[in-house]
Amino acid sequence: MRYFSLGQQKVLFLLALLLLILLYFRFYYHPISSPPEENVREFIVEVLGEVRNPGIHIFKNPPTLRESIEKAGGLKEAVPLDIGPSSEILETGTLLTVTKESPLIPPHPPLLKGGQGGIRQEEIKIRISRMAANKLLVFSIPLDLNRVSAEDLCLIPGIGESLAQEIIAYRERRKAFRSVEELKNVKGIGEKKFQSFESYFVVRP
């Protein structure tokens, strides 16, 4: 009968252990597959004016008008804000400017001679527009080719003053851009240059 030395026994043991480990991973081990990482998109809304926390606010989902006002801390003063229970959904890059106005309301019933000509009741007005171009670019929000100014175009890498003027002139001649690809028709923009700043623009309806 052949006997293995102590050293050989250790080697055989390690080989057997390695074989068991390989068999385990081959037939029994099923790692829990992590779900694919979703592209997390942020929705940016800037709220200015008569709110407690004016500034830029970030949302995980497209916010409503009311949600945006609430995110900004609500109104500074307890003034009625009638925007309905289901207000419109805001796009990323929206700017809300909240102002307070005091329209003159005629008295009812009419006052006697010498009385006051009316009462003032404050109202909240909300203007919806787009954030400034430099802020949109910080958050990688494309600029609308049909609304961007020559000064804002110069914020794009690769676009100088002369090329910005060419883009504006083309837009005026054509009345509007129909697509971002139309930039290729602008004098001074070739395929390579177009690809370098294509992602900075969008044509909104």
C-alpha positions as CSV (number, residue, x, y, z in Angstrom):
1,M,0.0,0.0,0.0
2,R,1.4,3.4,-0.9
3,Y,1.3,6.2,1.6
4,F,1.5,9.9,0.8
5,S,3.9,12.1,2.7
6,L,2.5,14.9,4.8
7,G,3.4,17.4,2.2
8,Q,1.7,15.4,-0.5
9,Q,-1.4,15.1,1.6
10,K,-1.5,18.8,2.1
11,V,-1.3,19.4,-1.7
12,L,-4.0,16.8,-2.3
13,F,-6.2,18.4,0.3
14,L,-5.8,21.9,-1.2
15,L,-6.6,20.5,-4.7
16,A,-9.7,18.8,-3.4
17,L,-10.8,21.9,-1.7
18,L,-10.2,24.0,-4.8
19,L,-12.2,21.5,-6.8
20,L,-15.1,21.6,-4.4
21,I,-15.1,25.4,-4.5
22,L,-15.1,25.4,-8.3
23,L,-18.0,22.9,-8.4
24,Y,-20.0,25.1,-5.9
25,F,-19.6,28.2,-8.0
26,R,-20.4,26.3,-11.2
27,F,-23.6,24.6,-10.1
28,Y,-24.9,26.1,-6.9
29,Y,-23.8,29.8,-6.6
30,H,-26.2,32.2,-8.3
31,P,-25.3,35.8,-7.5
32,I,-28.2,38.2,-7.1
33,S,-28.1,40.4,-10.1
34,S,-28.4,44.0,-9.3
35,P,-31.0,45.9,-11.3
36,P,-29.5,48.0,-14.1
37,E,-28.7,51.5,-12.9
38,E,-31.4,53.9,-14.1
39,N,-30.5,57.2,-15.6
40,V,-31.5,59.6,-12.9
41,R,-32.9,62.8,-14.5
42,E,-33.2,65.9,-12.5
43,F,-35.9,68.5,-13.2
44,I,-34.8,72.1,-12.5
45,V,-37.1,74.9,-11.7
46,E,-36.1,78.4,-10.6
47,V,-38.5,80.4,-8.4
48,L,-38.0,84.1,-7.7
49,G,-40.0,86.9,-6.1
50,E,-42.5,86.7,-3.3
51,V,-41.4,83.2,-1.9
52,R,-39.6,82.3,1.3
53,N,-36.7,80.5,-0.3
54,P,-36.1,81.9,-3.8
55,G,-33.6,80.2,-6.0
56,I,-33.1,77.0,-8.1
57,H,-34.8,73.9,-6.9
58,I,-34.3,70.3,-8.0
59,F,-37.0,67.7,-8.4
60,K,-36.9,64.0,-9.1
61,N,-40.1,64.1,-11.2
62,P,-41.7,66.9,-13.3
63,P,-43.2,69.3,-10.7
64,T,-46.5,71.1,-10.8
65,L,-46.8,74.8,-10.3
66,R,-48.0,74.3,-6.7
67,E,-45.2,71.9,-5.9
68,S,-42.6,74.4,-7.2
69,I,-44.0,77.1,-5.0
70,E,-44.1,74.8,-2.0
71,K,-40.5,73.7,-2.6
72,A,-39.5,77.4,-2.5
73,G,-40.9,77.6,1.0
74,G,-44.3,79.0,0.0
75,L,-45.4,82.6,-0.3
76,K,-43.8,85.2,2.0
77,E,-47.2,86.4,3.2
78,A,-50.5,84.6,3.6
79,V,-52.0,85.9,0.3
80,P,-54.6,83.6,-1.5
81,L,-53.0,81.7,-4.3
82,D,-55.6,80.3,-6.7
83,I,-53.9,78.0,-9.1
84,G,-56.3,75.1,-8.9
85,P,-55.8,71.6,-7.4
86,S,-54.2,70.1,-10.5
87,S,-52.0,72.8,-12.0
88,E,-49.9,72.3,-15.1
89,I,-46.7,70.2,-15.2
90,L,-43.6,72.4,-15.5
91,E,-40.7,71.6,-17.8
92,T,-37.1,71.5,-16.6
93,G,-35.5,74.9,-17.0
94,T,-38.7,76.8,-16.1
95,L,-38.5,80.1,-14.3
96,L,-41.4,81.2,-12.1
97,T,-41.5,84.8,-11.1
98,V,-43.9,85.4,-8.2
99,T,-45.1,89.0,-7.8
100,K,-47.5,90.8,-5.5
101,E,-50.0,93.3,-6.9
102,S,-52.7,95.5,-5.3
103,P,-55.5,96.1,-7.8
104,L,-58.1,98.7,-6.9
105,I,-61.4,97.0,-6.3
106,P,-64.5,99.3,-6.5
107,P,-66.6,99.5,-3.4
108,H,-69.9,97.8,-3.2
109,P,-72.4,99.2,-2.4
110,P,-71.2,102.7,-3.6
111,L,-69.9,104.8,-0.8
112,L,-71.4,108.2,0.1
113,K,-69.8,111.4,-1.1
114,G,-66.6,111.9,0.7
115,G,-66.0,108.2,1.3
116,Q,-63.0,106.2,0.1
117,G,-62.8,105.5,-3.6
118,G,-62.2,101.7,-3.1
119,I,-60.2,99.2,-1.2
120,R,-56.9,97.4,-2.0
121,Q,-56.6,93.7,-2.0
122,E,-53.3,92.1,-2.7
123,E,-53.1,89.4,-5.4
124,I,-50.3,87.1,-6.4
125,K,-49.3,86.9,-10.0
126,I,-47.0,84.1,-11.4
127,R,-45.1,84.6,-14.6
128,I,-43.8,81.5,-16.3
129,S,-40.7,81.8,-18.6
130,R,-37.3,80.2,-19.1
131,M,-34.3,80.4,-16.9
132,A,-31.3,82.4,-18.1
133,A,-29.1,80.7,-20.7
134,N,-26.0,80.5,-18.4
135,K,-28.0,78.7,-15.7
136,L,-29.6,76.3,-18.2
137,L,-26.1,75.4,-19.5
138,V,-24.9,74.7,-15.9
139,F,-27.5,72.1,-15.6
140,S,-26.9,70.7,-19.2
141,I,-30.4,71.9,-20.3
142,P,-30.3,72.7,-24.0
143,L,-31.1,76.1,-25.4
144,D,-34.0,76.7,-27.7
145,L,-32.5,77.7,-31.1
146,N,-35.5,79.8,-32.0
147,R,-35.3,81.9,-28.8
148,V,-31.6,82.1,-27.9
149,S,-29.9,85.5,-28.3
150,A,-26.6,86.2,-30.0
151,E,-25.1,86.9,-26.6
152,D,-26.3,83.6,-25.2
153,L,-24.9,81.8,-28.3
154,C,-21.5,83.0,-27.4
155,L,-21.7,81.0,-24.2
156,I,-21.4,77.8,-26.2
157,P,-17.8,76.5,-26.7
158,G,-16.8,76.9,-30.3
159,I,-19.3,79.8,-31.1
160,G,-17.8,83.2,-31.3
161,E,-19.5,86.6,-32.0
162,S,-19.3,86.3,-35.8
163,L,-20.7,82.8,-35.9
164,A,-23.5,83.7,-33.4
165,Q,-24.5,86.6,-35.8
166,E,-24.6,84.1,-38.7
167,I,-26.9,81.8,-36.7
168,I,-29.2,84.7,-35.9
169,A,-29.2,85.9,-39.5
170,Y,-30.1,82.4,-40.8
171,R,-32.9,82.1,-38.3
172,E,-34.4,85.5,-39.4
173,R,-34.2,84.6,-43.0
174,R,-35.8,81.2,-42.5
175,K,-38.3,82.6,-39.9
176,A,-37.3,79.8,-37.6
177,F,-35.2,76.6,-37.2
178,R,-37.2,73.4,-38.0
179,S,-34.5,71.2,-36.4
180,V,-31.1,71.4,-34.8
181,E,-29.6,69.7,-37.9
182,E,-30.4,72.9,-39.8
183,L,-27.3,74.5,-38.1
184,K,-25.3,72.7,-40.8
185,N,-26.7,75.1,-43.3
186,V,-25.3,78.1,-41.5
187,K,-22.2,79.6,-43.0
188,G,-19.1,78.6,-41.0
189,I,-20.6,75.4,-39.5
190,G,-19.2,72.1,-40.8
191,E,-20.0,68.6,-39.7
192,K,-17.2,68.5,-37.1
193,K,-18.1,71.8,-35.6
194,F,-21.8,70.9,-35.6
195,Q,-21.1,67.7,-33.7
196,S,-19.1,69.6,-31.1
197,F,-22.1,71.8,-30.0
198,E,-25.2,69.8,-31.3
199,S,-26.1,68.7,-27.7
200,Y,-26.4,72.3,-26.5
201,F,-29.5,73.0,-28.6
202,V,-33.0,72.0,-29.1
203,V,-35.9,73.2,-31.2
204,R,-39.0,73.6,-29.1
205,P,-42.5,73.6,-30.6
